Amino acid sequence: PVEKELTLDTFEELKAEHFLDRRELGVINVGGTGVVTVDGTDVSAGEGAGWTFADKVLTLSGPGPYVLSGTNGQGEVHVRQEASATVVLSNLVLQTSLAGYPAYSVGRRETAETSSSSVLAEIRLFGTNQLINTSLSEDNPLRQGGISVWRGSSVHIDKAEGLANAGARLRAAGGAGSAGIGGCRGYSTGRIVISGGTVYAQGGSGAAGIGGGDYAGKGGEVAGWVEIEGGFV
């Protein structure tokens, strides 16, 4: 439908509480760029309570909580979380092939000019979500994960309250050298904790599905911290 949401309700023949119990769903956008919303507001508005959108980047800078929904498969929307907050991913699909742009990033990279940040992202899953970077570029191998978690920051992923694991899904995939969830090429990851939901993570060439990027941990450096407390991973 063009003018309304498409809901996938269960029915008797499925013999399941939720439509996606024991099955997967692929989403292919053959229309326009799609619409991504923050707390029900289209990001094209440019700004809202605790967020701004410019140059393809949705920056979350407030205490939240936020609810992100919608679909963009053309690389026109990337999320950058710069403040500790709870973020509900509600059937959110972001896919990009742009080098240098993770679908979702937590914190910021430490450079000679900037220090690393300490951001805690409490991500809650509702429905089926996809955060994917398909870049194969070797020109800019940094910052192109599915969910990039920079050193010094943390992400805690869990199902939304009241949902079964099967009703709270996340697929995260990284581009060349980047983890699905974690570090980019040559970089370790911050702390990653998964407590619930169904999480599928795939790293790009040489990178972990969940953990460090390609060449992370060189010279004896710890490549990152990953804790799986529950859910299906």
Salt bridges, closest charged atoms under 4 A:
GLU12 OE2 - LYS15 NZ 2.74
ASP21 OD1 - HIS18 ND1 3.51
GLU24 OE2 - ARG169 NH1 3.20
GLU76 OE1 - LYS56 NZ 3.07
GLU122 OE1 - ARG124 NH2 2.60
GLU122 OE1 - HIS156 ND1 2.72
GLU138 OE1 - ARG185 NH1 2.41
ASP214 OD2 - ARG185 NH2 3.53
GLU221 OE2 - ARG151 NH1 2.26
GLU227 OE2 - ARG191 NE 2.73
